[in-house]
Amino acid sequence: MTKTERKDAVKLIKKLAVFLVIMFVIDRTVGTAIEYLYNKKPQGDIKTFSHSINNPKEDIMIYGSSRGVHGYVSKIFSDSLGLSAFNCSREGSLILYHTSILNWALKKHVPKIIILDVTPKELTWKAEEDSKTVLTSMLLPYVRRDTAYANLVRDMYPKELLKAKVSKLYAYNSLILPIVMGINFGKKKKPDKKDIVNGYLPLHGTKIIETVPPHYEFDETATDSTAKEMFEKFVKLATDHHIKLYVVTCPLFIQPFPEPPSIRDIKSILVKYNVPYWNYASDTAFLKRDYFYDYVHPNDKCARPFSAAVASRIKADLAKDSLNNATSQPVSGNQNKIANIITYQKEKH
């Protein structure tokens, strides 16, 4: 290498070093600003996620995917059962997400009741992969603060963890738009009927044209062993903490269909733990076109009577447990907890 070439190489290295320093400063500056906004005023799904893992405190916790977000009205469960309620459901998430979130939440708070909404394809391989993507995007902002989050992301997507460690801004990559859109720059925000309330986000109107529900089309995909394992872990977490668990499939605007493999496996696991499964997928009481935003998502006109029906059924189940426990000896700690729920309801109402 000639003297001139060495000089050119040194200049290139210096320029590259300056560029990297500038990029580092920009990354840290912008990343810190986004992190501040994220922590100060989380928006939409971010706010729900943040509450679910950082400040769970309600008596009733609801878990599910987008159908859970739009199908379970927290206030109706609170009013009916006399207990506080929060909907922890998240768009695009399935059993891996629910189990992970529940595991963290239980370290801070043990609710009295958990409702888990499951889809007809809850335990399929693709469902698990979708949940990993959603879960990872929500976990990245926490990998610098907590080794538990970092370890989980490392197990799923080690490359994503490395990127988030190197770049502070990268951790908020998929969340920047909703975070920035949540800034009101000092202007008073007008109330929006679509705002999430205790995790519930209503849908209004319908996009469905047909008056007759279509046939449900799905392949006979075998369930994924990891997804089944995570589902059983969710159930075991709840039962080990003496929480009343109800697994539910909310209504769909489709024709009645044969029981898919995912639901069969779910039911077989629930039998082992004596946990009920309530299937409203083809319930004729809700099979109305104007009850659905699209074929798989109930709108607010459906969510309200559906939530009332599930809440009423839970109340009846708790009352039955209370009656049975009153006539049996000895009374366990879990039975005392359920009896206390019923007593609280009676005192409040």
Secondary structure, DSSP 8 states (H G I E B T S, - for coil): --HHHHHHHHHHHHHHHHHHHHHHHHHHHHHHHHHHHHHHS--HHHHHHHHHHH----SEEEE-SHHHHHH--HHHHHHHHTS-EEE---TT--HHHHHHHHHHHTTT---SEEEEE--TTTTBHHHHHHHHHHHHHHHGGGTTT-HHHHHHHHHH-HHHHHHHHH-TTGGGTTTHHHHHHT--TT------TTS-BTTB----S-----SS----------B-HHHHHHHHHHHHHHHHTT-EEEEEE---SS------HHHHHHHHHHHHTT--EEE-TT-GGG--GGGBSSSS-B-HHHHHHHHHHHHHHHHHHHHHHHHHHHTSSS--HHHHHHHHHHHHHHHH-
